[in-house]
Amino acid sequence: MNPTRRRVLAASAGVLAAPALVTRAAAQGAAAFPNKPIRIVVPYPPGGQTDGIARSFGDFVARKLGQSVLVENKGGAGGTIGCMEVKRAAPDGYTMLCTISSSLIQNRVTVKDLPYDPEKDFTYLAMTASTGGPVVAAEKTGATNLAEFVAYAKKVDKVNWGAYGPGSTPQVLIETMAKQYGFKVEVVQYRGEAAMWADVVAQQLDGGSGSPAASAPVIASGKGRIIAVVGDRLAAWPNTPTMQEQGAVGGFYDTRAFAVFAVPAATPADISKKLADALFEAGTDPKVKQLMESYMIVGPYDFEKTNAVFKRDTQVMMAVLKEIGLKPE
């Protein structure tokens, strides 16, 4: 055989075999996953509810998949820094994101030139959602319900209200209230929920809203008074009516704050599924269930429901943000 022809045929055979080799390698890679530690990036400081969810679920995933799971806190810029960390990570399943709704929905409006696309840059795996969130007025306001707080707000020059990131749930809540009831507000931003509640206790703020777990000590101290609930009534405060029951209106009250796990969008589907299944199964673990009960959250949702809720809440919240005129700071 002509040497040149022999080389061409050999090369052609190699090309024909390449797809099979790639497919086999991909299958072997998915079967071997994970073979090194996984990290979960949380875009908020340690000690908050999102951090607690990441660590609790991460512990179960470690036991389920047989590899260490490490939580890294990359706080700052309303969750942007941590989200970018995961966007830039290799799409191999070894870097997950655990973040909240505001960094994926509200940041589209409040952050100019957002450096990531929540619709295209991530694959969402599993989600937990709040059943309701306490709305707390500082003791100095004298308010014990929504009507009394509105009366206080109209008497003062402006209400100082705590939030933990531009466009976060506490900010959208107070902006929605101010628009309906006609009072002025200054939103004071904090790096995390704990710092915000500390200033409510110190009477540096007129109030704030957030997770049941973080607000419970503030309410128990008497330095903050629960005046309403965003969402559904809470078992811990069964006699406190919701915002809607007290006359508040707006599409915002149809949404629930959520925490969601995600991976870079290009992560192979079979690896994403393996992680999603493990996170969903974590909901059966006694330690995870105990944490969720203490946080008063529900879930985890499976892959399909997670993505359906994300899509629905995005549509509703984006309409609310447009209505109240929230813009980049």
N, C-alpha and C positions, 0 to 999 in steps of 0.2 A: 504493500500500500504506500502511496505517495506520502512522505513525512508530513507535508503541509496538510493534506486531507486528514491524516490521523490526528493531528493536533486540533483541527476544527471539530471533528467528531467528538473528541474527548471533552473539549470545552462545551459543546452543545449538551452532552450528557450531564455535565456538572450543572449547567443552567437549569435543565429539566429537573434535576434532583433537588435544587435549592429550596423550592417551596415546601417540599416534604420535610426537609431538614428543619426549616424555620418553624413549621407547624409543630413538629415533634419537640423542638426545643422549648417552644412556648408552653406546650402542654406539660412538659417536665418542670418548667419554671413555676407554673401555677400549682402543681402538685407539691412542690418543695416549699412553697410559701407558707409560713415565714421561716427563714433560716438565720435570721439575725434580729436584734431588738427593733421594736416598732416605737415611734415617738408620736405623741399627741401634742400638737401645738394649741395652746389656749391664748387668745389675744387679750387676756385680762390678767390682773395681778392674782397671786395665790390667795386662798382663803375665801374667795367668793363662791357663789353657787355654781357658775360654769366650771370653775376649777374642781369643785367637789364632784360634779357629774363626770368630768373627764377622768378623774382618779378612780372613782368607783367602777365605772364601766371599763376603764383600762385594766383594772385589776382582774376583772372577770375574763376579759379577752386574753390576758396573759395566761391565765389558767387554762382557758379553752384551747388556745393555739400553741401553748407550750413555749412561748418566747416572752422575754421581758417587755413590758410596755412602760415607757418613760414619758412623763408629762413635762413639757417645757412652757413656761409662761413668757409670752412675748407681748407685753402690754404696751399701750400707747396709741395715739391718733385714732381713738374710737374703734379700735379693732383692726385698723388698716395694716399695721405692722405685722401682726400675726397672720392675717389672711395672705399677705404678700409672701411671707415665709413659706407657706404651703403651696401657693401658686407656683413658686420658683423651684419647689422640691422635685426630685425625680419621681415620675409617675409609676412607682413600683409597689405601692401599698405600704411602704415603710414610714410614710409620713401622713398622719391624719390631722384634720382640723376639728376642733370642738369650739364652736362659737355660738353667738346668739343672733336673733333676728335683726337687730339694729345694724350689725356690721354687714349684713347681706341685703337688706332692703332699704332702711333709712339712709345708709351711707351713700346710696346712689343720688340722693337729693342734697345731702348736707356736706359731702366732700367734693370739692371741685377737682375735676379730672381724676376720678377714682381710678387707681392703678390696677384694678382687677375687675373682671366682669363676672358677677355672681351667677349669671345664667350660663356662661360658657366655660369658665375656668375651673369649676368644681363638679364632682359627682357626689350627690347627697345620699347618705347611707342609712341613717336612722335618726330619730328625733324624739325629744321629750317636750312636753308643753305644759305651761302653767294652767292650773284650774282657775286661779284668780290671784290678783295682787292687791295687797292693802294700800289704801290711800291714807297717808298719815299727816295730820296737822300738828305742828309744834304746840306744846302746852301753852305758850304765850299768846296764841291766837284765841284761846278760849272756845274754839270750835269743837263740837262733838258730832256734827253731821255735815252734809254737803251744804245745806242752806246757810248754816251758821258760818261756814268757811267763806262762802261767796259774799256774805254780808261783811265779814272782816276784810276780804280782799278789796271790796269797793270803798272801804273807809280809809285804807292806807294808800300811800302814793303808788306803791307797787309791791307785788308779792315776790319774795325771794324763794325760789323753788330749786331743790336739788335734782340733778340728773347725772348719769354716768356715761356721757358721750353724746355728741350732737345727734339729734334724731332718735335717741334712746326712748324707751317706753315712757319714762317719767316726763321727758320733755314734750312728747306728742300729747300725753294726757293733759298737762297744764296748758299747753297752747290751745288744745281743743276746748278746754273749759273756759279759758279767757275769751275765746272767740264767741262762745255761746252766751256767757254771762256778762261780758263787757267790763273786764278789769285788766289792769296792766300787770305784767309779770317780767321778772328778770330771772333767767335760768342760769344757775351756777353749776358748771361742769366739774365733775370729779373723775379721777382715774379708776375708781371702783365704787361699788355700792357701800362697802363698809365705811369708807371715809365720808360719804354723803350722810349716812345715818349718824355718825359721830357729831356732825354739825347740827343735825336736827336736835339731838340730845342737848347740845350746848346752846340751843336757842339762837344759833347763828342763821338758821333758815326758818322760813315759815312752814315748810313741809317738804314732803317727798313721797315717792311711791317706788315699789320694787317687789322683791320676792318675800313670801311669807316667812321663810326661815331667818332672813337677815333683819326683817323689821320686827319680829316677835319680841326681842329683848327691849327694843325702843318703846313698844307699846306697853310691855309689862312694867317698865320703869315709870310710866306716867308722864315722861318727858315728851312723848308723842302720843297722839290719840287717833285711833283708827276711825275715820269718818265715812269711809265707803270702801267698796271692793270693785276693782276692775275685773270683769269676768263673771264667774259664778260665786255664790256665797261660799264662804270657807268654814270648814268644820271647827276650826279653832276660834272663830268669832261668828257663830251662827246667827246672832241677832243684828249683825251689821249688814244693812242692805247694799245692793250693788249700786253703781253709778246710775244705771238705767232705771232702777227702781226708785231712785230719788230725782228723776227727771232729766238726767243728762242724755244728750242725743249725739249721734255721729257714728260713722262706719268704723271708727277706731275700736269701739267697744265690741265689735264682732270678731276681732282678732285676739290671739293669745300669744304672749311672749313665748318663744321656744328656744331650745338649745339643740344644735344639730351637729352631727359628725359628717365629715366630708373628706374626700381625697382629690388630688389633682385630676382634672377631667380626662386626661389620656391614660389613666390607670387601667390596665386590662380588666375587662368585664368580669372574668372569673375570679380575679383577686378582689375586686370590689364586692362581689357577691359573698365571698368568703368572710370578709370583714363585716358586711351588712348583716349576714346571718348570725355572726357571733355577737354583735351589738344588740340585735333583737332578742337573742336568747338570754342576754344578760338580765333582761326583765324578769326572768324566773329565779334569779339568784337572791337568796334571803338578804344578803348585805345590800345589794342594789335596791331591792324592794323597800328595805328599811330607810335607806337614804331618800328615796323618792317620796315616801310617806312623810318624812320630816320636812322635805322641801315643798310638799303639797303640789307635786307635779304628776302628770300622767304619761303613759307610754311604757317602753319605747314603741314608736311606730315602725312598721316594717318598711322596706324600700319603697314599695308602691305608695303607701299612704304618706310617707315622708315627703315624697316628691309632689303628691297631690296637694297636701297642706301648704307646702312651700309656694306652689304656683298660686293657690287661692289667696293666701295671706299677702303675697306680693302685690297682686292686683288690687286688693282692698286697701292696703296701707299706702301704696303709691297714690291712689286717689285721695286719701285723707291728707297726705303730705302736700299735695297740690292745693287742696281746699284751704289749708291753714297757712299756705304761703311760706313754708319752710325753705330756706335757701342756704347755700354754703356760708360758713362763718369766716 
